[in-house]
Amino acid sequence: MMKRATMPHDVNNAFDVAFFFADTALAENEYLQPQKLQGLLFLAQAYYAVAFKGRKLMPAVFVADERGPLEPNVYICVVDTSDAGEE
């Protein structure tokens, strides 16, 4: 059986980083909009890769959306989809 090669990362999952940003916003009495959180996650990943020679901060794959980069797992958890499909 062939072992799958994975790129090393320093945080266990994207939720740890998302919770950090959410907790920081809460401590500063600010509301962190879901789309802003997605942008911060993407920028954190990019900045970390530049600062640490290509290392990933979190094991996340971002997808392109018309509103910007999205981490799908975090997106599903933070966006209210209860009214999806209703007009």
C-alpha positions in Angstrom: 0.0 0.0 0.0 1.3 3.4 -1.0 1.5 6.0 1.8 -0.1 9.3 0.8 2.2 12.3 1.1 0.8 15.2 3.0 2.2 18.7 3.5 3.0 19.3 7.1 0.9 21.8 9.0 1.3 23.4 12.5 -2.4 23.6 13.6 -4.6 20.6 13.8 -7.5 22.1 11.8 -9.0 25.2 10.4 -11.5 25.5 13.3 -8.7 26.2 15.7 -7.7 29.2 13.7 -11.3 30.3 13.2 -12.0 30.1 16.9 -8.9 32.2 17.6 -10.1 34.9 15.3 -13.7 34.7 16.7 -12.4 34.8 20.3 -10.1 37.8 19.5 -13.1 39.7 17.9 -15.3 38.9 20.9 -12.6 40.1 23.4 -12.5 43.4 21.5 -16.3 43.6 21.5 -16.4 43.2 17.7 -18.7 41.2 15.4 -16.8 39.0 13.0 -18.8 38.5 9.8 -18.6 35.0 8.2 -17.1 36.3 5.0 -14.5 38.4 6.9 -13.6 35.2 8.8 -13.0 33.4 5.6 -10.7 36.2 4.3 -8.8 36.1 7.6 -8.3 32.4 7.4 -7.0 32.6 3.8 -4.7 35.5 4.6 -3.4 33.7 7.7 -2.6 30.6 5.6 -0.9 32.7 2.9 1.1 34.8 5.4 2.2 31.8 7.3 3.4 30.1 4.1 5.5 33.1 3.2 6.9 33.5 6.7 7.8 29.8 7.2 9.1 28.7 3.8 5.9 27.2 2.4 4.7 25.5 5.5 0.9 25.3 6.0 -0.6 26.8 9.1 -3.6 24.5 8.9 -4.7 21.5 6.8 -7.2 23.5 4.7 -8.0 23.7 1.1 -9.6 27.0 0.0 -12.0 27.2 -2.9 -12.6 30.2 -5.1 -16.0 31.8 -4.8 -17.5 34.9 -6.3 -17.2 36.5 -2.8 -13.6 35.4 -2.2 -11.7 32.4 -0.9 -13.7 29.9 1.2 -12.6 27.1 3.5 -15.6 24.8 2.9 -15.7 23.1 6.3 -15.7 26.4 8.3 -18.1 28.0 5.8 -20.7 25.3 6.4 -20.5 25.8 10.1 -20.6 29.6 10.2 -23.1 30.5 7.5 -26.8 30.2 8.2 -28.2 27.9 5.5 -31.6 27.5 7.1 -33.2 29.7 4.5 -31.3 28.4 1.5 -33.5 27.8 -1.4 -36.3 30.1 -0.1 -37.3 33.1 -2.1 
